[in-house]
Amino acid sequence: MEEILKYFPNLTENQIEQFRKLEGLYLDWNAKINVISRKDIDQLYLKHVLHSLAIAKIQKFEPGTYVLDVGTGGGFPGIPLAILFPETRFYLIDVILKKINVVKSVADALGLKNVKAEQLRAENAKGDYDFIVSRAVTNMPDFYSWVKDKIKKQNKHELKNGILYLKGGDLTEELKDFPKATEYAIADFFDDEFFETKKVVHLPLKFKA
């Protein structure tokens, strides 16, 4: 929890309480089903919550923004971002029903009114979104093919509407067909060695009617 307060010092009391509750909620769920790997659950705030919030260091979402979280798993990056941006609408999808049930339970326990969760393949998601976020569910070419037609026409952010993707390592080969993609090193924002090779990739997408 200290890591969150260190990098996001302007949280409201309600947001602090919501972030604080995450540990107990995920520990409880992890005892029932393996939502987060056993070796990572002890570092929930660093490896999952703070990692998710790296997106917020690249782009702050304006009120009324619509964000699709593809392959959310147990709710990352969607749940931490929904706490941070209560006036942004988040649609969290995953193909695994038990993980979506966890997401719904956590969102309810935190009183998050801006989160909708559903068992769904990315290709079948309806609607247009300002941004589509995800955390390394697949390679960028496949991910792009799933979501390329789900972007809103009007831009209202500094970054153009498109994908904000959490990924690590050398992405040269993976992004070779995407010259407009920009890589942001998370280590520029967070100083823990866990983030040394981790990035947020922004890929602008054009609206397709």
N, C-alpha and C positions, 0 to 999 in steps of 0.2 A: 504493500500500500504506500510505503514511503516513496517508491519510485514514481507513482502516479502524482503525488503531491509535489514532488520535486520539479517535474516537467510541466505540470498543469496546476499552478498555484492559485488560480482564480476560480476554482470550483465553488459552487454554492454548497450550503450545508446539506441540502438534499442530494446533490450529486456525490458528495463525499460519502454519505451514508449508503447510497446505492452501490458505489464502488466497493465499499467496505463489506457489504453483504455478499459480494460475488464469491468470496473464498468459501464461506460456509455452504452456499448453494451448490457450488461445483464439487466440493468435497462430499456432500451428501449424495449427489447424483452419481459421482464416480464410484461410490461404494456399491451402487446398484448396477450400473452399466458403465463400460469403459468409454466415457466421453472424451477424456483427455488422458494421454499416456501417463502411466503411473510415475515415470521418472520426471515428468514435467509438472505434475499437479502441485508439487512443493514450490514451484516457481511460477505459479499461475499469473501473478501480477506482472512479472518481467516478460515471460515467454509468450503470453497470450494477450493479456490486457494492454500492456504498454506497446507491444508489437502491433496490435490492432490500431492503437491510437497514433501510430506513426503517420497514418493517412491524414490525420488532422494537422500535422505539422507541414504537410504539403498543400492541403486545401481545407480551409474552414467552410463548412456548409452553411449557406444562407437559410433563413427560415423559409419553409415551403419547398425545400429541395426534396426530390424523390431519389432514393438510393436503393438499388437492388444488390443484395449480398448473395452471390452464387456459391453453392457448396459450403454453406455456413458451418457445417458440423455442429458443435455444441453452442454456436452463436458468435463466432469470431470471423471477421472483425465487427459484425453488426451490432452486437449487444453493447460493447464498450463505446462505440461511436454513437449509439442511440442515447446512452446516458449523457455523453458530452454535448450532443446536439438535440435537445428535446423538441425543437420545433422543426426538425427534419423527419420525413417519413421513411422508414426502413422496411423493406420487404425481404425477409430472410428465407431462402429456399435451400433444400437439400433432398437428395433422393432417399435418404435413410430416415424412416419414420420415427424411430426411437430417438434420434438426435433432434428432430423437429419437436418432439414432445418435450424434450429437455429445454429447448429454446422457449417454447410457450410457457413452461412452468417458471423458468427464470424471469422472463419478461413480466409475468403476472406477479411474481413475488416482489419484484422491484417497482411495480406500479408503472411500467413503461407503456404509455398509451400510444406511442409512435412506432410500435413494432407489430408487424404482421408476419407470421411464420407459416410455411406450408411445405408439405412433401411434394416436390415438383422437380422435373428436369429443367435445366436452364432453357433449352430450346422451346419449351412449352409455356414459359412465363409470358404473361400478357402485360401490355402497358409500355409506356416510354419513360425513361429515367434520365436524370441529370448525370448521374454517375453509376457505374457498375463496379462493385468492389469484390475482392476475393483474396484468399490467402493460399496461393500455390496449389490449386486443385488440379491443374493440368498445365500443359505447355501453352504458350500464348497463341500459336496458330489455331489450336483446337478451341481455346477459350473464345477467341475472336469470332470463330465461325458460329458459336452458340449465341452470342449476344450482339452481333454487329447491327442488327435491325431494331434494337430496343432503346434507342437514344432520342431524347427530346431535341426539338429543333432550336429552341431559344436558349442561348447561353446567358447565365447570370453570375458566373464566377470568374475569377482570374484565369483559372485553367479552363480550357474548352471541355465541353461535355465529352464523356468517354469512360475509359477503364482506368481504375486505380488499383493496382495489383501488387500484393506483397509477395516478394520472391527473393531468394538468396543465390549467391554464387555468380559465376560468369554467364551473362545472358546474351553474349554476342551472337551466338548461333541461333538462339531462340528468337531473337528480335531482328534478325537480318532482313526479313521481309517487311519490317515496320519502321521505315526511316523517320516517321514522325514521333516515335516513342521516345520518352525522356526518362532516364533513370535518376532517381534521387537516393543518395546514400543515407540510410537511417542513422549511421554513425555520426553524421553531421549534426544530429539533433539529440541523440541519446548516447551517453558515453560508456555504457556497459559493453564488455567485449562480445557479448552475445550478438550484438548488432553489427559487428565488424564487416560482414559480407552481405548483410541484408539490405534490400532496397524496396522503394516504392516505385513502380513503373506507371507512368501516365501515358496512355495511348488515346489521343483524341479520335472520336468517331463521328462520321457524318450522319445526319438524320436521313433515314430512308422511309419514304412514304409507302 
